Amino acid sequence: MTRSQAANPNVCGVTAVIAVIDGKWKTSLLWLLEAGPQRPAEIRRRLPGLSEKVLTQALREMESDGLVHREVHDVLPLKTVYSLTDFGRRLSDALGPVSDLGHERLDRMTAERAELSVS
């Protein structure tokens, strides 16, 4: 699903939400920003493997989708800070139970593998 298709008012609500968190890094960014405002360099340190280009692109998309707020402080050098908007916090809260289901699935898979190795 493309981001433009997700803007269609006739699309399923779940599809519209998945479109704004689609991608390798967006759910991790939501999780990090739950802890409070972060500067881009702090985010990159906490997410090894995330390039500056991809971080910038993801944050711009998330800002465009209303999930994050970008604040630029007028100091030299410029200081940029990202934080979750109210909508971003609500989305993050809504994803909590989905995360719980994911962990439950992973635990079940680990237990099944352990059973197979004992057999």
N, C-alpha and C positions, 0 to 999 in steps of 0.2 A: 504494500500500500504506500503510495506516495504521500508526502505531506500535503500536497494540494488536494488530493482526493479526500483526505481526512477533514478538510475544511467544509466539505459538502454537508449541509444540515440534514440530509437524508441518510447519512451513513450511521451505522451502529455506534453508540456511545463508547463501547469498549474499543472498537477499532480506532475511533478518534483519539482516545487516550494512548493506545499502543503506538500510534503514529508519532506522538510527541516524546515518547521515551525509547523509541526504536533506535538501535545502535549499540555498539559495544560499551560505550562509556557513560551514557546518560543516567542509567540507574545508579552507577557508582558515584556520579557527580551529585545526584539528589541525596544519596546517603551521606556523603561528605559535608554537603551544605546544611544538612539537618543539624549538625553540631554548631553551626554559626557561620558568620561571614568569613570568607576565605579569599586570599589573594591568589592570582593564577600560579605564581611560583610555589606557594604552599600546596596547591592542588596537585601540581606536577610531581612534587616530592612524594606525596602520599599515594600517587598512582603511577608507579614505574611502568614504562612502556607507552605512556600517553604522550604523544608529541605535542609541541606547542601549537602547531597548525591545527591538529585535530581538536585539541582543547578549545582553541579560539572558535573554531567552527561549531562545536557542540554548544558552547556557552552562548554564542550568538543565536543559534536556533532555539535554545531554551529560553533566552530572553525574548525572542520574537513570539514564542508560544506562551509567554506570560508565566513561566516557571521560575525564572531567576531575575533578580534586579542587579543592574550594573551601576556602580557608583564610582565616579572618577574624582579623586581629591586633587585640588589644584596646588600641588607642591612639586618641587623638582627633586628627583624625577617623578613623573606622574605616578600616582598610586591608585590602582584599580582594585576594587573589592566587589566580590559577588556574594549575594545572599538569596535565600529562597523568598519568593513572594508568598502571600497567603494561599494562592492557588497551588504553588509548588509544595507548600507544607501540607495542604489537604491531599494532594496527590501522593506525597510521600507517606502520609498516614494511611491512605487507602491501600498502598502497596504492602503495608506491614503484614496483613494476613496472607497475601500472596507469597511473601518471603517465608512465612511460617510453613506454608504448604510445600514450598521448595525444599526447605530444610528437612521436613518430614519425609519427603520423597528420597532425599539423599541418605537419610538415616536408614530407611527401608532397604535401599539398594546396597548399602554397606552391610547390613545384617544378612541379606540374601547371599552376597558374595562370601561372607564369613561361613555361612551354612554350607555352601558349595565346597569351600576349601576343606572343611572338616569331614565332609562325606567321602 
